[in-house]
Amino acid sequence: MSGITETWCERDEHKQFECFIDFNEWLDGGTDEAAAMRVANGVNEVSQPSKALFAGDKEAYEQVFREYRIQRRHEVLSGEYIQDTLGDDHWFERNEQRFDQLVSCLMGDSVVPFIGAGVSVAGGFPTWKDHLRKQGKTAGIESNIIEGHLAKGEFEAVIEAVEKTRGSDVFAQEIRDAFSKTGSIEGITLLISELFSDTLITTNYDHLLEQTFDIGPSHGVQVISGTSAMEKPDPEKVTVIKLHGDIRNPNRCILGKKQYDEAYGEPHLDLSRPIPKLLRYYYTTSSLLFIGCSLNNDRTIQVFKAVKEAQRKYGDIDLP
């Protein structure tokens, strides 16, 4: 027989089943909601309910999937918490609107993620606040002084106090010790590598992002350090812009207050310097998505505020 026989998977588009792995695992799982769905659709007694429903009643499968998406959307956007806390759905609806805008921007490839220390925490690294807290304790600085600065987002004040007590070299060495280890690849970093394959910006010193892309379907990673912030990206690679440097090249890292002053300007912010200029470029040409960032009034936030104020005053002219 020379003809090719069509397989069951091809007839029923069974390959599509593998595209809904999160939903399939949920439907086969042990939650009360999933069990109720299985009972309602008569698949509670089979070994793999999701596959049985997909193959036996595609329309029912799709209906359950739609309900699941609504439920997950409500959970992810904190619907129940917002309603219980604020008494109505107003802010949940605003969350939905922002989420839909984000999805639209993602589909248009206009989103650049701005990744903070919160992402690295999942990989086993300390938050910047916790690291400074430990450095302050080692330096013998009273905890109430450290906590007072941290509560106000005055991270550089802590850096300055530690450097005065222990010296800038010791402060830098503590950073290298904390952030040069190999981190663990977790869900958040894997998701980032799936969503973004062009440019990422981070204030983190570690190389967790590079590790993640190295095991993913990428074409290699190009790391651009803050001290060479205007280096031309390689279009064939994923570009990770490490604003304050890469811990593997500690001599090029921005670690202490003096280096921050040189990078961003002192006593006034200088938007013509490489890092502020790069931040201004992405702020005005892309949709920045902040992930794992505290959004304290640090130097990067000061740059964004300055650019926004300049736009308000002068419009979209090319600032120096």
Phi, psi and omega in degrees: 000117187273337182291155178264123181281131179289133182277164178300319182298320181290321180297317185262013181052043187294339178299332179297333182302322182289347180281348185243045188299320180298315179294317181299318179294322178295313183296328180275354187276191190257012180286156179297321181296317180293319179299320179296321178296319181295317180296315182298332183254009173069029181237018185288339186262356181272163186290325179227085186304319183298316181290323179296319180290321179298315183282327186268329183209082185300323181296318178294319177303313181293325178294315178297321179297319178298317179295321178298317180298319178297317180296314181294322178299317180297320180292312184297324181268014173060039183302310183294317180298314182296317181294317180293324184280318187252351171088355177206183185262009187304308185284335173294319178296323176295320176301317179300317180298316179295321180296316179297322177296320179297315179300318179298317179294321178298318179294334178269007179056036180252006183263131173243119180284137175249107194254126181254188187294337180301329178290320181290336179303319179298335180271003176104008179262154178283156169292160179299322179297314180295322179296315179295325177299316179292320178297319179297320179295316178298326180282354178079019179278137182302136186298327181293329177290314179298312183295326178297317178293316183296322180298331180267000182076019182270065185294323182292333176294322177293315179303314182298318180294319180293317180297323178293328183277317189246347182096152183291328181294317179293319178301315180295320180296321178299322178294315179299318180298322185281327191245003182267356181285167176275125181273173177261139181277117182243180186302319184296318180288325176296319179295320177300317181292334178282324185276330188233129182224018180241280185231136174229143177243137179215149172264000184281146178273332187291174181244037179295320180296318179297320177302316184295314180290333178295331180262359181260184183276053183259174179255030182098164184237134172251123178260123175250121182275156180300327181288347174232046192299337182263014175300142184286126179293148175273115183296344180271358184232161170284127182260120175252110179270112181260095189307317186256014173104169181251127184299341177285346174234069189300332180291344180253010180274148173266106188245309185260175184298321180300319180290323175298317179299318180293324184283324187250346182104143180204132009277352182243149178299133182244102184288353180271352179284157190307311183292309176302324179295319178294316179299320178298320180300310183288329178295323184269343185247350185226171170260111182277132177246111182276122183234120178071025181253140179281339181059034170290169183280061179271188185297320182295318179294324177298323177297312181299320178296319180294319179294318179297318179295320178296321177296320180297322183279317191245356182079204185267035178285163181277104181285154179289000000 
